[in-house]
């Protein structure tokens, strides 16, 4: 495996991360059934759909975890990478997330010991981001005029659904750690 291949993979990961920074989109809608049988529809326009955001987060974690295999092919001491991953809580969580996403659940033992999984994406929409808010008898329509003001959160949860952290923060930490590992690799000391 060449350094060029590892750099290409970092490029792919950075493109995914850049897409996560683009918040404009067609929007989304969902129904909510009340106990009395009424169905209310909620529509959110002018922002990226949760499915698109979730796809990019999942792709980022899977590709980040793939870096381990790329790097292992570049060095003689394969155990060195495993030790670095196991010593870093962010990369251990990344391993759990990526393997759970790829296989539908963790087939192997949890590397982090927490059986980490992604929770449900949440939007925080400040009033200044809203262009129009309309309430109907059975519907609510929100038009976002400035999607860049919207904040996203995606919790990372353990097997008991306790909060471990935020996926966006973990992505940043994982990228930073893999860059440190790749820099050590490029120094040629391995």
C-alpha positions in Angstrom: 0.0 0.0 0.0 1.4 3.4 -1.0 1.2 6.7 0.8 -0.6 7.9 -2.2 -3.5 5.5 -1.6 -3.7 6.6 2.1 -3.8 10.2 1.0 -6.6 9.4 -1.5 -8.6 7.9 1.3 -8.0 11.0 3.4 -9.3 13.1 0.5 -12.5 11.0 0.3 -13.0 11.4 4.0 -12.5 15.2 3.8 -15.0 15.4 0.9 -17.6 13.6 3.0 -16.8 15.9 6.0 -17.2 19.0 3.6 -20.6 17.7 2.5 -21.6 17.6 6.2 -20.9 21.3 6.3 -23.4 22.0 3.5 -26.7 22.4 5.3 -29.0 23.6 2.5 -31.3 21.1 0.9 -34.8 20.2 -0.2 -35.9 19.4 3.3 -37.9 16.7 4.9 -41.4 15.9 6.3 -42.9 13.4 8.7 -46.2 12.5 10.2 -47.0 12.3 13.9 -50.0 10.2 15.1 -51.6 11.4 18.3 -53.4 9.2 20.8 -56.8 10.5 19.6 -56.1 9.2 16.1 -55.3 12.6 14.5 -52.3 12.7 12.2 -50.2 15.9 12.1 -47.7 16.5 9.3 -44.5 18.5 9.9 -42.6 19.9 7.0 -39.1 21.4 7.1 -37.9 23.1 3.9 -34.6 24.6 3.0 -32.3 22.2 4.8 -30.6 18.9 4.0 -32.7 15.9 4.8 -31.8 13.8 7.8 -31.2 10.8 5.6 -28.5 12.6 3.6 -26.8 13.7 6.8 -27.0 10.2 8.3 -25.6 8.7 5.1 -22.6 11.0 5.2 -21.9 10.4 8.9 -22.1 6.6 8.3 -19.8 6.8 5.3 -17.3 8.9 7.2 -17.1 6.4 10.0 -16.8 3.4 7.7 -14.1 5.1 5.6 -12.2 6.4 8.7 -12.1 2.8 10.0 -10.9 1.6 6.6 -7.8 3.7 7.1 -6.6 1.0 9.6 -6.4 -1.6 6.9 -4.7 0.8 4.5 -2.1 1.7 7.1 -1.6 -1.9 8.2 -0.6 -2.9 4.6 2.1 -0.2 4.7 4.0 -1.4 7.7 5.8 -4.5 8.9 4.6 -4.3 12.6 0.8 -4.6 12.2 0.4 -4.7 15.9 1.6 -1.1 16.1 -1.6 0.1 14.5 -3.8 -2.1 16.6 -2.1 -0.7 19.8 -2.6 2.9 18.6 -6.3 2.2 17.9 -6.9 0.4 21.2 -5.2 3.2 23.1 -7.4 5.9 21.6 -11.0 6.1 22.9 -12.2 7.9 19.7 -10.8 5.3 17.3 -12.2 2.5 19.5 -15.6 4.0 19.2 -15.1 4.6 15.5 -14.3 0.8 15.2 -17.6 -0.1 16.9 -19.6 2.3 14.8 -18.1 1.3 11.5 -18.3 -2.4 12.1 -21.9 -2.1 13.4 -22.9 0.0 10.3 -21.2 -2.4 7.9 -22.6 -5.6 9.5 -25.9 -4.5 10.9 -24.6 -5.0 14.4 -21.3 -5.8 16.0 -20.4 -9.4 15.0 -17.2 -9.3 17.0 -16.5 -8.1 20.5 -16.8 -4.4 21.0 -13.4 -2.8 20.7 -14.4 0.1 23.0 -16.3 -2.1 25.4 -19.3 0.1 25.0 -21.0 -1.4 21.8 -21.3 2.1 20.4 -24.1 2.9 18.0 -25.5 6.1 16.4 -28.6 7.7 17.8 -31.1 9.8 16.0 -30.1 13.0 14.3 -31.3 16.2 15.9 -31.8 19.7 14.5 -31.4 22.9 16.5 -33.0 25.6 14.5 -32.7 29.1 16.0 -35.4 31.6 15.4 -33.0 33.7 13.3 -32.7 30.8 10.8 -36.5 30.6 10.2 -37.9 32.5 7.2 -41.5 31.4 7.7 -43.4 29.3 10.2 -47.0 28.3 9.5 -49.4 26.4 11.6 -52.4 24.7 10.2 -55.1 22.6 11.8 -53.1 19.4 11.2 -49.8 20.6 9.9 -46.7 22.7 10.7 -44.5 24.1 8.0 -41.1 25.6 8.6 -39.1 27.3 5.9 -35.5 27.7 6.8 -34.0 30.9 5.2 -30.5 30.4 6.5 -29.6 26.8 6.9 -26.0 27.6 8.0 -27.4 28.7 11.3 -28.9 25.3 12.0 -26.9 23.0 14.3 -27.0 19.2 14.0 -26.3 16.7 16.7 -26.1 13.0 16.4 -25.6 11.2 19.6 -23.3 8.2 20.0 -24.9 5.8 22.4 -23.7 2.8 24.3 -25.7 -0.5 24.4 -27.9 0.9 27.2 -28.6 4.0 25.2 -26.4 6.2 27.5 -24.8 9.1 25.7 -21.1 8.6 24.9 -20.7 11.8 22.8 -21.6 13.6 19.6 -20.8 12.0 16.2 -19.6 15.2 14.6 -17.1 15.7 17.4 -15.9 12.1 17.2 -15.4 12.5 13.5 -13.1 15.4 14.1 -11.1 13.6 16.8 -10.8 10.4 14.6 -9.6 12.4 11.6 -7.0 14.1 13.8 -5.8 10.8 15.3 -5.5 9.1 11.9 -3.5 12.1 10.6 -1.1 11.7 13.5 -0.7 8.0 12.8 -0.2 8.7 9.1 2.4 11.3 9.9 4.3 8.8 12.0 4.1 6.4 9.1 5.5 8.9 6.6 8.4 9.7 8.9 9.5 6.2 8.0 10.1 5.0 11.5 7.9 2.0 11.2 
